[in-house]
Amino acid sequence: MSSQSEDDERFMRLEIKAAYLEKTASDLDEVVLQQSKLIKDLVRRVEQLERQLQAGAEGREFPHEKPPHY
C-alpha cells in the first residue's frame, strides 16, 4: 500500500508543478503582449520622428516649441 501512497504523492507534486508552470506561462504571455504593444508604440513614434526630420530637411520648419527644459 505504501507504493500507492507514494504514487499519489508523486502525482500531487506533478500536478502542483504543472499548475505553477501554467501560471508562469500565463504571466510571461502577458509580459510579451505588453512588450509588443510598447514596441508598436515606439516604432510609430520613431516613424513620426523620421517624417519630421525629412520635413525639416526639405526646408519645412518645425513647429515653434519650447525645449523640454523650459
N, C-alpha and C positions, 0 to 999 in steps of 0.2 A: 503494500500500500504506500510505502514511502516514495516509490517511483511515481505513482500518480500525483502525489502531493508535490514532488519536485517538478514534474511536468507542468502542473497547474501554476506553480510559482514562476517557472521559466516563461510560460505563456503570458502571464500577467506582466512580467518585466518587459517582454517584447511588445505587448500592447501599449504600455506606458511609453516606451521608446518611440514607437510608431506615432503616438499622439504628439509627442514633443517634436518629432520630425515634420509632421503635418503643420504644426503651429509655426515652426521655423520657416518652412517653405511659404506659408501664407504671409508671414511678416516680410520675407525677402521679396515676394511678389509685389507687395505694397510699396516697398522701397524702390523697386525697379520702375513701377508706374510713376511714382513721384519724380524720380530722376528723369524719366522720359519726358514728362511734362516740362520740367525745368530746362532740359536740353532744347526742346522745341521752342520755348520762350527765348532762350539765349540765341539760338540760330536766327529767330525772327529779328531780334534786336541787332545782331551783327549785320544782317542783310539791310536793315534800315540804316544803320550807320554807313555801310558801304554806299548806299544810294545817296546819302547826304554828302559823303566825300566826293562822289562822282559829280554831283550837282555843283559842289564848290569848285571842283577842278574845271568845270565847264564855264566858270565865270559867274555863276549864280551866287548870290550871297546867302549866308546862313541867317536865320532869324537873330535879331539882336537880343541875346540873352546874357544875363549876368553870369559870370563863372560861379560854380557851386560854393566857393569860399566866401562869397559876399552875402 
